[in-house]
Amino acid sequence: MDSSIDAITNNIQLALAPVFLLTAVATLINAISSRLARSVDRMRAIQQVIHRGDVKDEETIRYMAKEADEAKTRGRLCTVAIFFVVLSGVFISLTVLELFFFQAGAVRSLQTDYVVWTFVLGLIFFMTSLSIVLAEVVYAYRSAGWNSPKHY
């Protein structure tokens, strides 16, 4: 096999390896967005029932207000997680661009520090997002309404 073909193949593999991580970023964004949508829908449904005045029992109204607040907290956690996972995607995309331009010879003065830092920051932001998602899942489980009023 021609050595230039080997070099081209190696360059493409090197530049595209982080792209697989971008697939994970997109999947995580989708999962978190679904969780965010569910918590926002739940919060709105509870608030509508409270504001319409369908429920007269004070204990149930307090419980519903608490559940709406918990849904709001879950929404905030999801929003922060989305922020960090998008930031992760930006830094991983920068890594791909840096590697591609460096390997293509378009940039001769690229320091490897940039590639290392953009990739490491991308991973750190990804792990931060995963940690926040874990916190949101635990919070959702703990606030699942195991002790809801019997008539709710």
C-alpha positions in Angstrom: 0.0 0.0 0.0 1.2 3.5 -0.8 2.6 5.3 2.2 0.8 8.5 1.3 -2.5 6.6 1.5 -1.5 5.3 4.9 -0.7 8.8 6.0 -4.0 10.1 4.8 -5.9 7.3 6.4 -4.1 7.9 9.7 -4.8 11.6 9.5 -8.5 11.0 8.9 -8.7 8.5 11.8 -6.9 10.9 14.1 -9.1 13.9 13.3 -12.4 11.9 13.4 -11.9 9.9 16.6 -13.4 12.6 18.8 -16.4 12.7 16.5 -17.7 9.5 18.2 -17.8 11.5 21.4 -19.9 14.0 19.7 -22.5 11.3 19.1 -22.6 10.7 22.8 -23.0 14.5 23.3 -26.0 14.5 20.9 -27.6 11.5 22.6 -27.2 13.1 26.0 -28.7 16.3 24.8 -31.7 14.4 23.5 -32.2 12.5 26.8 -31.9 15.6 29.0 -34.2 17.6 26.7 -36.8 14.8 27.1 -36.5 15.0 30.9 -36.7 18.7 30.8 -39.9 18.6 28.7 -41.5 16.1 31.1 -40.8 18.2 34.2 -42.0 21.4 32.6 -45.2 19.7 31.4 -45.8 18.3 34.9 -45.2 21.7 36.5 -47.6 23.4 34.1 -50.3 20.8 34.6 -50.1 21.1 38.4 -50.2 24.9 38.2 -53.2 24.8 36.0 -55.1 22.6 38.4 -54.2 24.8 41.3 -55.1 28.1 39.5 -58.4 26.7 38.1 -59.5 25.9 41.7 -60.4 22.3 41.0 -58.9 21.2 44.3 -60.3 22.5 47.5 -58.4 20.5 50.1 -55.6 22.6 51.6 -53.3 19.6 52.2 -53.6 18.5 48.6 -53.0 22.1 47.3 -49.8 22.3 49.5 -48.7 19.0 48.2 -49.3 20.0 44.6 -47.4 23.3 45.1 -44.5 21.4 46.6 -44.6 19.0 43.6 -44.6 21.9 41.2 -41.6 23.4 43.0 -39.8 20.1 42.7 -40.5 20.0 39.0 -39.1 23.5 38.7 -35.9 22.4 40.5 -35.6 19.4 38.2 -36.0 21.7 35.2 -33.2 23.9 36.4 -30.9 20.9 36.9 -31.7 19.8 33.3 -31.0 23.3 31.9 -27.6 23.4 33.6 -26.8 19.9 32.4 -27.7 20.9 28.8 -25.5 24.0 29.1 -22.5 21.9 30.1 -23.1 19.2 27.5 -23.4 21.8 24.8 -20.2 23.4 26.0 -18.6 19.9 25.8 -19.7 19.6 22.3 -18.2 22.9 21.4 -14.8 22.0 22.8 -14.8 18.6 21.2 -15.7 20.1 17.9 -12.8 22.5 18.3 -10.6 19.5 18.9 -11.8 17.9 15.7 -11.2 21.1 13.7 -7.7 21.6 15.3 -6.7 18.1 14.5 -8.1 18.2 11.0 -6.4 21.5 10.1 -3.1 20.4 11.7 -3.1 17.1 9.9 -4.1 18.7 6.6 -1.2 21.0 6.9 -3.3 24.2 6.9 -1.9 25.2 10.2 1.8 24.7 10.9 2.1 26.6 14.1 -0.6 24.7 16.0 0.6 23.8 19.4 -0.4 20.4 20.8 -1.4 22.2 24.0 -4.5 23.6 22.3 -5.6 20.2 21.1 -5.0 18.6 24.6 -6.8 21.4 26.4 -9.9 21.6 24.1 -10.3 17.8 24.4 -9.7 17.7 28.1 -12.1 20.6 28.7 -14.7 18.8 26.5 -14.4 15.7 28.6 -14.6 17.6 31.8 -17.7 19.4 30.7 -19.2 16.1 29.5 -18.6 14.5 32.9 -20.0 17.6 34.7 -23.2 17.2 32.7 -23.4 13.5 33.5 -23.0 14.3 37.2 -25.8 16.9 37.0 -28.0 14.4 35.2 -27.3 11.9 37.9 -28.2 14.4 40.6 -31.5 15.2 38.7 -32.4 11.5 38.4 -31.8 11.0 42.2 -33.8 14.1 43.0 -36.6 13.0 40.7 -36.7 9.6 42.4 -36.7 11.2 45.9 -39.5 13.5 45.0 -41.6 11.0 43.1 -44.6 11.4 45.4 -44.4 8.2 47.4 -46.3 9.9 50.2 -48.9 11.7 48.2 -52.3 12.4 49.8 -54.8 9.5 49.3 -57.3 11.6 47.4 -54.7 13.1 45.0 
